[in-house]
Protein backbone atom coordinates (compact mmCIF):
# COMPACT_ATOMS: atom_id res chain seq x y z
CA UNK A 1 0.00 0.00 0.00
CA UNK A 2 1.23 3.50 -0.83
CA UNK A 3 2.80 5.41 2.05
CA UNK A 4 2.52 9.17 1.85
CA UNK A 5 5.34 11.44 2.95
CA UNK A 6 5.18 15.19 3.50
CA UNK A 7 7.95 17.63 2.72
CA UNK A 8 7.47 20.64 5.01
CA UNK A 9 10.14 22.63 3.16
CA UNK A 10 8.63 22.32 -0.32
CA UNK A 11 6.12 25.16 -0.12
CA UNK A 12 3.51 22.76 -1.55
CA UNK A 13 0.36 22.27 0.52
CA UNK A 14 -0.04 18.85 2.19
CA UNK A 15 -3.27 18.32 0.26
CA UNK A 16 -1.46 18.87 -3.05
CA UNK A 17 1.43 16.65 -2.02
CA UNK A 18 -0.96 13.72 -1.44
CA UNK A 19 -2.68 14.27 -4.79
CA UNK A 20 0.66 14.41 -6.60
CA UNK A 21 2.00 11.30 -4.86
CA UNK A 22 -1.03 9.25 -5.96
CA UNK A 23 -0.80 10.59 -9.53
CA UNK A 24 2.93 9.83 -9.66
CA UNK A 25 2.47 6.32 -8.22
CA UNK A 26 -0.06 5.64 -10.99
CA UNK A 27 2.42 6.88 -13.60
CA UNK A 28 5.15 4.65 -12.24
CA UNK A 29 2.92 1.56 -12.05
CA UNK A 30 3.21 1.50 -8.24
CA UNK A 31 -0.57 1.81 -7.93
CA UNK A 32 -2.96 -0.17 -10.13
CA UNK A 33 -6.67 -0.61 -10.59
CA UNK A 34 -8.21 -2.22 -7.50
CA UNK A 35 -5.47 -1.12 -5.10
CA UNK A 36 -6.70 0.47 -1.91
CA UNK A 37 -5.47 3.83 -0.65
CA UNK A 38 -4.71 4.11 3.07
CA UNK A 39 -7.81 5.10 5.06
CA UNK A 40 -8.09 8.73 6.11
CA UNK A 41 -7.64 7.58 9.70
CA UNK A 42 -4.38 5.77 8.85
CA UNK A 43 -2.96 8.78 7.02
CA UNK A 44 -3.92 11.10 9.87
CA UNK A 45 -2.20 8.91 12.46
CA UNK A 46 0.93 8.45 10.33
CA UNK A 47 1.39 12.05 9.20
CA UNK A 48 -0.33 14.02 11.99
CA UNK A 49 -2.38 16.11 9.57
CA UNK A 50 -5.99 17.22 9.54
CA UNK A 51 -8.46 14.57 8.28
CA UNK A 52 -10.08 17.24 6.09
CA UNK A 53 -6.78 17.61 4.22
CA UNK A 54 -6.74 13.91 3.35
CA UNK A 55 -10.45 13.89 2.44
CA UNK A 56 -9.97 16.89 0.18
CA UNK A 57 -7.11 15.15 -1.65
CA UNK A 58 -9.12 11.93 -2.05
CA UNK A 59 -12.16 13.89 -3.32
CA UNK A 60 -10.00 15.60 -5.94
CA UNK A 61 -8.61 12.24 -7.08
CA UNK A 62 -12.16 10.88 -7.24
CA UNK A 63 -13.27 13.91 -9.24
CA UNK A 64 -10.41 13.21 -11.68
CA UNK A 65 -11.72 9.66 -12.15
CA UNK A 66 -8.66 8.02 -10.62
CA UNK A 67 -10.17 6.56 -7.43
CA UNK A 68 -13.60 5.70 -6.03
CA UNK A 69 -14.69 5.86 -2.40
CA UNK A 70 -16.84 2.94 -1.24
CA UNK A 71 -18.77 3.93 1.88
CA UNK A 72 -17.58 2.02 4.93
CA UNK A 73 -14.95 0.12 2.94
CA UNK A 74 -12.31 2.52 1.68
CA UNK A 75 -10.96 4.31 -1.37
CA UNK A 76 -9.84 2.26 -4.36
CA UNK A 77 -7.90 2.98 -7.50
CA UNK A 78 -10.14 2.79 -10.57
CA UNK A 79 -7.66 3.76 -13.28
CA UNK A 80 -4.42 2.25 -14.45
CA UNK A 81 -2.18 4.51 -16.46
CA UNK A 82 -0.77 3.18 -19.68
CA UNK A 83 1.81 0.43 -19.26
CA UNK A 84 3.56 1.49 -22.47
CA UNK A 85 6.55 3.04 -20.78
CA UNK A 86 6.93 0.79 -17.70
CA UNK A 87 9.64 -1.40 -19.27
CA UNK A 88 11.53 1.67 -20.51
CA UNK A 89 11.26 3.21 -17.04
CA UNK A 90 13.43 0.50 -15.49
CA UNK A 91 16.39 1.27 -17.72
CA UNK A 92 15.80 5.02 -17.43
CA UNK A 93 15.74 4.75 -13.64
CA UNK A 94 19.08 2.98 -13.65
CA UNK A 95 20.57 5.73 -15.81
CA UNK A 96 19.18 8.40 -13.54
CA UNK A 97 20.56 6.65 -10.46
CA UNK A 98 24.03 6.77 -12.02
CA UNK A 99 23.58 10.47 -12.84
CA UNK A 100 22.42 11.25 -9.28
CA UNK A 101 25.36 9.39 -7.76
CA UNK A 102 27.71 11.43 -9.95
CA UNK A 103 25.98 14.70 -9.02
CA UNK A 104 26.24 13.93 -5.31
CA UNK A 105 29.87 12.87 -5.65
CA UNK A 106 30.50 16.23 -7.37
CA UNK A 107 29.26 17.98 -4.23
CA UNK A 108 25.82 19.13 -5.41
CA UNK A 109 23.30 19.29 -2.57
CA UNK A 110 19.68 18.23 -3.02
CA UNK A 111 18.38 21.76 -3.73
CA UNK A 112 20.99 22.29 -6.45
CA UNK A 113 20.18 18.89 -8.00
CA UNK A 114 16.49 19.86 -8.05
CA UNK A 115 17.38 23.28 -9.55
CA UNK A 116 19.54 21.69 -12.24
CA UNK A 117 16.82 19.18 -13.12
CA UNK A 118 14.05 21.80 -13.39
CA UNK A 119 16.27 24.13 -15.38
CA UNK A 120 17.35 21.39 -17.81
CA UNK A 121 13.78 20.12 -18.29
CA UNK A 122 12.62 23.64 -19.09
CA UNK A 123 15.45 24.55 -21.44
CA UNK A 124 15.37 21.25 -23.34
CA UNK A 125 11.54 21.37 -23.64
CA UNK A 126 11.80 24.85 -25.19
CA UNK A 127 14.36 23.54 -27.69
CA UNK A 128 12.04 20.66 -28.57
CA UNK A 129 9.25 23.11 -29.42
CA UNK A 130 11.52 25.45 -31.41
CA UNK B 1 17.92 39.71 -15.80
CA UNK B 2 15.95 36.75 -14.47
CA UNK B 3 12.55 36.19 -16.08
CA UNK B 4 9.98 34.50 -13.89
CA UNK B 5 7.55 31.95 -15.26
CA UNK B 6 4.47 30.58 -13.52
CA UNK B 7 3.20 27.03 -13.81
CA UNK B 8 -0.53 27.11 -13.15
CA UNK B 9 -0.73 23.31 -13.03
CA UNK B 10 1.91 22.78 -10.37
CA UNK B 11 -0.23 23.33 -7.28
CA UNK B 12 2.51 25.62 -5.96
CA UNK B 13 1.50 29.18 -5.07
CA UNK B 14 2.81 31.94 -7.39
CA UNK B 15 4.56 33.53 -4.41
CA UNK B 16 6.42 30.30 -3.69
CA UNK B 17 7.28 29.79 -7.37
CA UNK B 18 9.03 33.19 -7.48
CA UNK B 19 10.98 32.46 -4.29
CA UNK B 20 12.07 29.07 -5.62
CA UNK B 21 13.10 30.48 -9.01
CA UNK B 22 15.38 33.06 -7.38
CA UNK B 23 16.87 30.45 -5.04
CA UNK B 24 17.46 28.05 -7.94
CA UNK B 25 19.00 30.77 -10.13
CA UNK B 26 21.44 31.51 -7.30
CA UNK B 27 22.32 27.80 -7.04
CA UNK B 28 22.96 27.59 -10.77
CA UNK B 29 25.08 30.73 -10.89
CA UNK B 30 22.48 32.51 -13.07
CA UNK B 31 22.10 35.24 -10.44
CA UNK B 32 25.07 36.77 -8.66
CA UNK B 33 25.77 39.43 -6.07
CA UNK B 34 24.81 42.86 -7.39
CA UNK B 35 22.32 41.59 -9.97
CA UNK B 36 18.99 43.37 -9.94
CA UNK B 37 15.68 41.51 -9.74
CA UNK B 38 12.89 42.72 -12.03
CA UNK B 39 10.84 45.48 -10.40
CA UNK B 40 7.51 44.52 -8.90
CA UNK B 41 5.83 46.55 -11.64
CA UNK B 42 7.70 44.63 -14.38
CA UNK B 43 6.77 41.26 -12.91
CA UNK B 44 3.13 42.30 -12.54
CA UNK B 45 2.90 43.41 -16.15
CA UNK B 46 4.65 40.29 -17.48
CA UNK B 47 2.83 37.68 -15.41
CA UNK B 48 -0.47 39.40 -14.63
CA UNK B 49 -0.28 38.67 -10.92
CA UNK B 50 -1.03 40.72 -7.83
CA UNK B 51 1.79 43.12 -6.81
CA UNK B 52 1.41 41.90 -3.21
CA UNK B 53 2.39 38.41 -4.36
CA UNK B 54 5.66 39.69 -5.81
CA UNK B 55 6.36 41.90 -2.78
CA UNK B 56 5.74 38.98 -0.44
CA UNK B 57 8.23 36.82 -2.37
CA UNK B 58 10.86 39.59 -2.39
CA UNK B 59 10.37 40.19 1.35
CA UNK B 60 10.92 36.49 2.05
CA UNK B 61 14.10 36.53 -0.03
CA UNK B 62 15.27 39.63 1.84
CA UNK B 63 14.47 37.98 5.17
CA UNK B 64 16.62 35.01 4.07
CA UNK B 65 19.51 37.40 3.42
CA UNK B 66 19.60 36.75 -0.32
CA UNK B 67 18.47 40.15 -1.63
CA UNK B 68 18.17 43.74 -0.40
CA UNK B 69 15.56 46.30 -1.42
CA UNK B 70 16.89 49.83 -1.99
CA UNK B 71 14.04 52.33 -1.73
CA UNK B 72 13.28 53.92 -5.09
CA UNK B 73 16.00 51.92 -6.85
CA UNK B 74 15.10 48.24 -6.84
CA UNK B 75 15.90 44.87 -5.32
CA UNK B 76 19.43 43.53 -5.61
CA UNK B 77 21.06 40.18 -4.98
CA UNK B 78 23.36 40.32 -1.95
CA UNK B 79 24.49 36.71 -1.79
CA UNK B 80 26.33 34.49 -4.20
CA UNK B 81 26.06 30.79 -3.59
CA UNK B 82 29.22 28.76 -3.57
CA UNK B 83 30.90 28.44 -6.95
CA UNK B 84 32.33 25.06 -5.98
CA UNK B 85 30.01 23.03 -8.15
CA UNK B 86 29.49 25.37 -11.13
CA UNK B 87 32.11 23.65 -13.30
CA UNK B 88 30.74 20.21 -12.43
CA UNK B 89 27.22 21.44 -13.25
CA UNK B 90 28.10 21.93 -16.91
CA UNK B 91 29.04 18.30 -17.43
CA UNK B 92 26.15 17.11 -15.28
CA UNK B 93 23.70 19.20 -17.31
CA UNK B 94 24.96 17.61 -20.54
CA UNK B 95 24.45 14.14 -19.06
CA UNK B 96 20.96 15.04 -17.91
CA UNK B 97 20.07 16.42 -21.34
CA UNK B 98 21.03 13.08 -22.87
CA UNK B 99 18.93 11.25 -20.27
CA UNK B 100 15.92 13.52 -20.90
CA UNK B 101 16.17 13.04 -24.66
CA UNK B 102 16.19 9.28 -24.13
CA UNK B 103 13.21 9.45 -21.76
CA UNK B 104 11.19 11.50 -24.24
CA UNK B 105 12.14 9.19 -27.12
CA UNK B 106 10.90 6.29 -24.96
CA UNK B 107 7.48 7.94 -24.83
CA UNK B 108 7.50 9.28 -21.27
CA UNK B 109 5.45 12.46 -20.90
CA UNK B 110 6.58 15.35 -18.69
CA UNK B 111 4.55 14.26 -15.64
CA UNK B 112 6.01 10.76 -15.79
CA UNK B 113 9.54 12.16 -16.15
CA UNK B 114 8.94 14.33 -13.08
CA UNK B 115 7.49 11.33 -11.20
CA UNK B 116 10.47 9.15 -12.11
CA UNK B 117 12.93 11.85 -11.06
CA UNK B 118 11.27 12.48 -7.67
CA UNK B 119 10.93 8.76 -7.00
CA UNK B 120 14.57 8.05 -7.88
CA UNK B 121 15.86 10.99 -5.81
CA UNK B 122 13.90 9.75 -2.81
CA UNK B 123 14.84 6.08 -3.11
CA UNK B 124 18.53 6.76 -3.73
CA UNK B 125 18.70 9.29 -0.88
CA UNK B 126 17.23 6.68 1.47
CA UNK B 127 19.87 4.19 0.35
CA UNK B 128 22.60 6.73 0.98
CA UNK B 129 21.43 7.17 4.57
CA UNK B 130 21.04 3.43 5.20
Boltz contact constraints between the chains, C-beta under 6 A:
constraints:
  - contact:
      token1: [A, 11]
      token2: [B, 16]
      max_distance: 6.0
  - contact:
      token1: [A, 12]
      token2: [B, 12]
      max_distance: 6.0
  - contact:
      token1: [A, 16]
      token2: [B, 11]
      max_distance: 6.0
  - contact:
      token1: [A, 24]
      token2: [B, 115]
      max_distance: 6.0
  - contact:
      token1: [A, 27]
      token2: [B, 112]
      max_distance: 6.0
  - contact:
      token1: [A, 27]
      token2: [B, 115]
      max_distance: 6.0
  - contact:
      token1: [A, 28]
      token2: [B, 115]
      max_distance: 6.0
  - contact:
      token1: [A, 28]
      token2: [B, 119]
      max_distance: 6.0
  - contact:
      token1: [A, 84]
      token2: [B, 107]
      max_distance: 6.0
  - contact:
      token1: [A, 85]
      token2: [B, 107]
      max_distance: 6.0
  - contact:
      token1: [A, 85]
      token2: [B, 108]
      max_distance: 6.0
  - contact:
      token1: [A, 88]
      token2: [B, 106]
      max_distance: 6.0
  - contact:
      token1: [A, 92]
      token2: [B, 103]
      max_distance: 6.0
  - contact:
      token1: [A, 93]
      token2: [B, 120]
      max_distance: 6.0
  - contact:
      token1: [A, 95]
      token2: [B, 99]
      max_distance: 6.0
  - contact:
      token1: [A, 96]
      token2: [B, 120]
      max_distance: 6.0
  - contact:
      token1: [A, 97]
      token2: [B, 120]
      max_distance: 6.0
  - contact:
      token1: [A, 97]
      token2: [B, 124]
      max_distance: 6.0
  - contact:
      token1: [A, 99]
      token2: [B, 95]
      max_distance: 6.0
  - contact:
      token1: [A, 99]
      token2: [B, 99]
      max_distance: 6.0
  - contact:
      token1: [A, 100]
      token2: [B, 124]
      max_distance: 6.0
  - contact:
      token1: [A, 103]
      token2: [B, 92]
      max_distance: 6.0
  - contact:
      token1: [A, 106]
      token2: [B, 88]
      max_distance: 6.0
  - contact:
      token1: [A, 107]
      token2: [B, 84]
      max_distance: 6.0
  - contact:
      token1: [A, 107]
      token2: [B, 85]
      max_distance: 6.0
  - contact:
      token1: [A, 108]
      token2: [B, 85]
      max_distance: 6.0
  - contact:
      token1: [A, 112]
      token2: [B, 27]
      max_distance: 6.0
  - contact:
      token1: [A, 115]
      token2: [B, 24]
      max_distance: 6.0
  - contact:
      token1: [A, 115]
      token2: [B, 27]
      max_distance: 6.0
  - contact:
      token1: [A, 115]
      token2: [B, 28]
      max_distance: 6.0
  - contact:
      token1: [A, 117]
      token2: [B, 117]
      max_distance: 6.0
  - contact:
      token1: [A, 119]
      token2: [B, 28]
      max_distance: 6.0
  - contact:
      token1: [A, 120]
      token2: [B, 93]
      max_distance: 6.0
  - contact:
      token1: [A, 120]
      token2: [B, 96]
      max_distance: 6.0
  - contact:
      token1: [A, 120]
      token2: [B, 97]
      max_distance: 6.0
  - contact:
      token1: [A, 124]
      token2: [B, 97]
      max_distance: 6.0
  - contact:
      token1: [A, 124]
      token2: [B, 100]
      max_distance: 6.0
